[in-house]
């Protein structure tokens, strides 16, 4: 092996190792919410890794005083979410003036199907203010989100905030059935 080929190989291996380590570090910067499988990233313009997370997802970072983003790709038992399974989300949404829950795959928005997301202004709440949402490939009564066809599922919750402070975890995600 010639010296030029060896140098090219070393540079390529180094670049790949650097890329993988940055990806791992960016994902490790997310904050898990206590007692939940939901994660959030604190946005600080001086922290390039938090900003990189949003760019990696194909989004601009949120304006920290305005809104928050919560992500989840696991159910309450810690298993990865799958698009062909049926899930039930139950609980209270974090306090805010507006929220939107969407089903996505690998950071790409779900199809433009009407039921790939649910917003606070169209959600049906329980009498106590809690909410029940079904995530299922087939229609369900009341609050329903149809996941994308790709099996790698992620739920994103955007909350336009009224106030900052301690935020309760978004609803728990329970797996009901899988084919």
C-alpha positions in Angstrom: 0.0 0.0 0.0 1.5 3.3 -1.1 2.0 6.2 1.4 -0.7 8.4 -0.4 -3.3 5.6 -0.1 -2.4 5.0 3.5 -2.8 8.8 4.3 -6.2 8.8 2.5 -7.3 5.7 4.5 -6.2 7.2 7.9 -8.1 10.5 7.1 -11.2 8.6 6.1 -11.2 6.5 9.2 -10.5 9.6 11.4 -13.4 11.5 9.7 -15.8 8.6 10.2 -14.8 8.2 13.9 -15.2 11.9 14.4 -18.7 11.9 12.8 -19.9 8.9 14.9 -18.6 10.4 18.1 -20.2 13.8 17.4 -23.6 12.1 16.6 -23.4 10.1 19.9 -22.5 13.2 21.9 -25.3 15.3 20.3 -27.9 12.6 21.2 -26.5 12.3 24.7 -27.1 16.0 25.4 -30.9 15.4 25.4 -32.5 15.6 28.9 -34.7 12.7 29.9 -37.8 13.8 31.8 -38.0 12.2 35.2 -40.1 9.0 35.3 -40.7 9.2 31.5 -39.3 8.0 28.2 -39.7 11.6 26.8 -36.6 13.7 26.1 -36.1 17.4 25.5 -33.1 19.4 24.4 -32.4 22.7 26.2 -31.6 25.3 23.6 -28.6 27.5 24.3 -27.1 29.3 21.3 -23.7 28.9 23.0 -24.0 25.1 23.0 -23.3 23.9 19.5 -24.4 20.3 20.3 -27.9 21.3 21.3 -28.2 23.4 18.1 -26.7 20.5 16.1 -29.5 18.2 17.3 -32.2 20.3 15.7 -30.2 20.8 12.5 -29.6 17.0 12.3 -33.4 16.6 12.5 -33.9 19.1 9.7 -35.4 21.8 11.9 -34.3 25.2 13.2 -33.7 25.3 16.9 -36.7 26.7 18.9 -36.6 30.1 20.5 -36.1 28.9 24.0 -38.4 31.4 25.7 -41.2 30.7 23.3 -41.6 26.9 22.8 -40.3 23.5 23.8 -39.9 20.3 21.8 -40.2 16.9 23.4 -39.2 13.7 21.6 -40.0 10.0 22.2 -39.1 6.9 20.3 -39.9 4.4 23.1 -43.0 3.2 24.8 -43.4 3.1 28.7 -41.7 -0.3 28.8 -38.7 1.0 26.9 -39.4 -0.8 23.6 -38.9 1.1 20.4 -42.1 2.5 18.8 -43.2 0.7 15.6 -45.6 2.2 13.1 -47.6 -1.0 12.7 -48.4 -1.2 16.4 -51.2 0.4 18.4 -50.3 2.8 21.2 -52.4 4.7 23.8 -51.1 8.0 25.2 -52.9 9.0 28.4 -52.3 11.8 30.9 -52.0 15.5 30.9 -50.2 17.6 28.3 -47.5 20.0 29.6 -49.1 23.5 30.3 -49.0 25.8 27.3 -51.1 28.0 25.1 -50.9 25.5 22.3 -49.4 22.1 21.5 -49.0 19.8 18.6 -48.2 16.0 18.7 -46.9 14.5 15.5 -45.8 11.1 14.3 -42.5 11.2 12.3 -39.9 8.8 11.0 -36.2 9.4 11.0 -36.7 13.2 11.5 -38.8 13.4 8.3 -42.3 14.6 8.6 -45.0 12.0 8.3 -47.0 12.1 5.1 -49.5 14.9 4.7 -52.3 12.5 5.9 -54.8 14.3 7.9 -54.2 12.2 11.0 -50.4 12.3 11.2 -50.7 14.9 13.9 -53.1 16.3 16.6 -53.3 19.9 17.9 -54.7 21.3 21.1 -57.4 23.2 19.3 -58.9 20.0 17.8 -58.2 17.6 20.6 -61.0 16.0 22.7 -60.2 16.3 26.4 -61.5 14.2 29.3 -63.6 15.9 32.0 -60.5 16.3 34.3 -58.5 18.0 31.6 -56.4 14.9 30.8 -56.2 13.5 27.3 -56.3 10.1 25.6 -54.7 9.7 22.2 -54.5 6.6 20.0 -51.5 6.1 17.6 -52.6 3.5 15.2 -52.4 2.6 11.5 -56.1 2.1 11.5 -58.7 4.7 12.5 -59.7 5.0 16.2 -62.5 7.1 17.8 -61.8 10.5 19.3 -58.1 11.5 19.3 -56.2 9.5 16.7 -52.8 9.9 15.0 -51.9 7.7 12.0 -48.1 7.0 12.0 -46.0 7.1 8.8 -45.6 3.9 6.8 -42.0 3.6 7.7 -41.5 1.4 10.8 -39.1 3.7 12.7 -41.5 5.9 14.7 -40.9 9.0 16.7 -43.4 11.2 18.4 -42.7 14.9 18.6 -44.6 17.3 21.0 -44.3 21.0 20.3 -45.5 23.2 23.2 -46.0 27.0 22.8 -45.3 28.0 26.4 -47.1 30.3 28.8 -44.4 30.2 31.4 -41.1 28.6 32.0 -40.4 26.4 35.0 -40.8 22.8 36.1 -42.7 21.0 33.3 -44.5 17.8 33.9 -43.7 14.9 31.6 -46.0 14.5 28.6 -48.5 11.6 28.5 -47.2 8.0 29.0 -47.1 5.8 25.9 -48.5 2.3 26.4 -48.3 -0.4 23.7 -51.7 -2.0 23.2 -51.0 -4.5 20.4 -48.6 -5.4 17.6 -49.3 -7.6 14.6 
